Amino acid sequence: MTDGTPLRRDAERNRQRLLDAAARLVVERGPGVPLEDVAAAAGVGIGTLYRRFPDRDALVRALFERHVDAVAALAEAAVADDRHGDGVERFLTTVAEQQAGEGGLSQVLRSGPLGPELAGRAQERITPSIEVLLARAHAAGTIDAGIGPGDLVLVDLMVSGVQAAGPPDDGTWRRALALALAGLRPGAAPAGDTPDDEAVRRLQGRPRPGLPSGPAGA
């Protein structure tokens, strides 16, 4: 007789193996990859997958939640380390590096029918930290006073678009990021208003060129 701890550890281990396998296959084959293939790649049976994720949407949400957890941690770290108003640039750089390492996972997930919902949840989770970073950058004079949270979404979309268009080891996105960051600095920001929440939702909910518009065969 046991207290059940080993079983709980095995269950969590299987869950992470399934998420790791799903992340690889979604990037390679799109969000419509057969769940049987995900289970096989994780080395577990399809019954184990369904015990953890009752349907495809549950798996996609779990993948995106894990991604958002990582981005939120980067935002919180940027807030904690920000000493001279440089947290915005640090945050955008580390997010771009993370997304490059994922091979476009978040872009693929956001391109499906759950995209608007997932993007909205991510925005709610991360915006408070972004607002702190922007307030400090404005006070320090490192970011133009007209730059708002919606502009940082534009930077993410532009850089992730370059990442999606090139091969996995292409570093062109770094130049795209540098150009975008230069446009945030005082005197360099374009005229006009930062995108509002509705504009951001529309942008984040639309499929990216070259990415699948939804799960095949769903």
C-alpha positions in Angstrom: 0.0 0.0 0.0 1.3 3.4 -0.9 0.2 7.0 -0.4 -0.2 7.6 -4.1 2.8 10.0 -4.5 4.6 7.9 -7.1 1.4 7.6 -9.2 1.0 11.4 -9.1 4.6 11.9 -10.1 4.1 9.5 -13.0 1.0 11.3 -14.1 2.7 14.6 -14.1 5.7 13.1 -16.0 3.4 11.7 -18.6 1.6 15.0 -18.9 4.8 16.9 -19.6 5.9 14.2 -22.1 2.7 14.6 -23.9 3.0 18.4 -24.0 6.6 18.2 -25.2 5.6 15.7 -28.0 2.6 17.9 -29.0 4.8 21.0 -29.1 7.2 19.3 -31.6 4.5 17.8 -33.8 2.3 20.9 -33.8 5.3 22.9 -35.2 6.1 20.2 -37.7 2.6 19.3 -38.9 0.2 21.9 -37.6 -2.4 21.8 -34.8 -4.4 19.1 -36.6 -1.8 16.4 -36.0 -3.6 13.2 -35.0 -3.7 12.7 -31.2 -2.6 9.1 -31.7 0.6 10.4 -33.2 1.1 12.7 -30.2 0.6 9.8 -27.8 3.0 7.6 -29.7 5.7 10.3 -29.8 5.3 10.7 -26.1 5.7 6.9 -25.5 2.3 6.5 -23.9 -1.0 5.0 -25.0 -3.9 7.0 -26.4 -5.9 6.3 -23.3 -3.3 8.1 -21.2 -3.5 11.1 -23.5 -7.3 11.3 -23.1 -7.0 11.0 -19.3 -4.8 14.1 -19.3 -6.5 16.0 -22.2 -10.1 15.0 -23.0 -10.0 16.5 -26.4 -7.8 18.4 -28.9 -8.9 21.8 -27.6 -7.8 20.9 -24.1 -4.3 19.9 -25.4 -4.0 23.1 -27.4 -5.0 25.2 -24.4 -2.5 23.4 -22.2 0.3 24.0 -24.7 -0.6 27.7 -24.9 -0.9 28.0 -21.1 2.6 26.6 -20.8 3.9 29.1 -23.3 2.1 32.0 -21.5 3.5 30.9 -18.2 7.0 31.2 -19.7 6.3 34.6 -21.2 4.8 35.9 -18.0 7.9 34.7 -16.1 10.1 36.7 -18.6 7.9 39.8 -18.0 8.2 39.4 -14.2 11.9 38.9 -14.4 12.2 42.0 -16.6 10.3 44.0 -14.0 12.5 42.7 -11.2 15.7 43.4 -13.1 14.7 46.8 -14.5 17.0 49.5 -13.0 17.3 52.1 -15.8 14.1 51.8 -17.8 15.6 49.1 -20.1 13.2 46.4 -19.1 11.0 46.8 -22.2 13.9 46.1 -24.6 15.1 43.2 -22.4 11.6 41.7 -22.3 11.0 41.9 -26.0 14.4 40.4 -26.7 14.0 37.4 -24.4 10.5 36.7 -25.7 11.8 36.7 -29.3 14.6 34.4 -28.3 12.2 32.0 -26.6 9.9 32.0 -29.7 12.8 31.3 -31.9 13.7 28.3 -29.8 10.1 27.1 -29.9 10.2 27.0 -33.7 7.0 29.0 -34.1 4.8 27.1 -31.7 2.9 30.1 -30.4 2.3 31.4 -33.9 0.8 28.1 -35.0 -1.4 27.8 -31.9 -2.7 31.4 -32.3 -3.5 30.7 -36.0 -6.2 28.2 -35.2 -9.8 28.7 -34.2 -8.9 29.1 -30.5 -6.5 31.9 -31.4 -8.5 34.9 -30.2 -9.4 33.2 -26.9 -5.8 32.2 -26.3 -4.4 35.6 -27.2 -6.9 37.3 -25.0 -6.0 35.2 -22.0 -2.3 35.9 -22.7 -2.9 39.6 -22.9 -4.8 39.6 -19.5 -2.0 37.7 -17.9 1.0 39.7 -19.2 -0.3 43.3 -19.6 0.1 44.3 -15.9 3.8 43.7 -16.0 4.1 45.4 -19.4 2.4 48.5 -18.0 4.9 48.6 -15.2 7.8 48.3 -17.7 6.4 51.0 -19.9 5.8 53.4 -17.1 9.4 53.0 -15.9 10.7 53.4 -19.5 8.7 56.5 -20.0 9.9 58.0 -16.7 13.5 57.2 -17.6 13.2 58.5 -21.2 14.3 55.3 -22.8 11.0 54.7 -24.7 9.0 57.4 -26.5 6.1 58.7 -24.5 3.6 57.7 -27.2 4.5 54.0 -27.0 1.8 51.8 -25.4 1.2 48.1 -24.8 -0.4 47.7 -28.2 2.9 48.8 -29.9 4.7 46.0 -28.1 2.2 43.6 -29.5 3.0 45.0 -33.0 6.7 44.3 -32.4 6.0 40.7 -31.4 3.8 40.2 -34.5 6.4 41.7 -36.8 9.3 39.7 -35.4 7.4 36.4 -35.1 6.3 36.9 -38.7 10.0 37.1 -39.8 10.7 34.1 -37.7 7.9 32.1 -39.3 9.0 33.1 -42.8 12.6 31.9 -42.4 14.3 28.6 -41.6 14.7 27.7 -37.9 18.3 28.7 -37.7 17.9 32.0 -39.6 19.0 34.9 -37.5 17.3 37.6 -39.7 14.7 38.0 -37.0 17.3 39.7 -34.8 17.7 42.4 -37.3 14.0 42.8 -37.5 13.9 43.1 -33.7 16.7 45.7 -33.7 14.8 47.8 -36.3 11.6 47.5 -34.3 13.3 48.4 -31.0 14.9 51.5 -32.6 11.4 52.6 -33.6 10.3 52.7 -29.9 13.0 55.1 -28.8 12.3 58.9 -28.2 12.0 60.8 -31.4 11.8 57.7 -33.5 8.3 56.5 -32.8 5.8 57.0 -35.7 2.9 59.4 -35.6 -0.5 58.1 -34.6 -2.0 56.2 -31.7 -0.9 52.9 -30.2 -3.3 50.1 -31.2 -6.2 49.8 -28.8 -7.4 46.5 -27.2 -9.9 45.9 -30.1 -7.2 46.4 -32.7 -4.9 44.1 -30.8 -7.5 41.4 -30.6 -8.2 41.6 -34.3 -4.5 41.3 -35.1 -3.8 38.4 -32.8 -6.8 36.5 -33.9 -6.0 36.5 -37.6 -4.0 33.6 -39.2 -0.5 34.5 -40.2 0.5 34.1 -43.9 2.0 30.7 -44.4 0.5 29.2 -41.3 -2.5 26.8 -41.2 -5.8 28.5 -40.6 -7.1 25.8 -38.3 -6.7 22.1 -37.3 -6.9 19.9 -40.3 -9.6 17.3 -40.0 -10.9 18.7 -36.8 
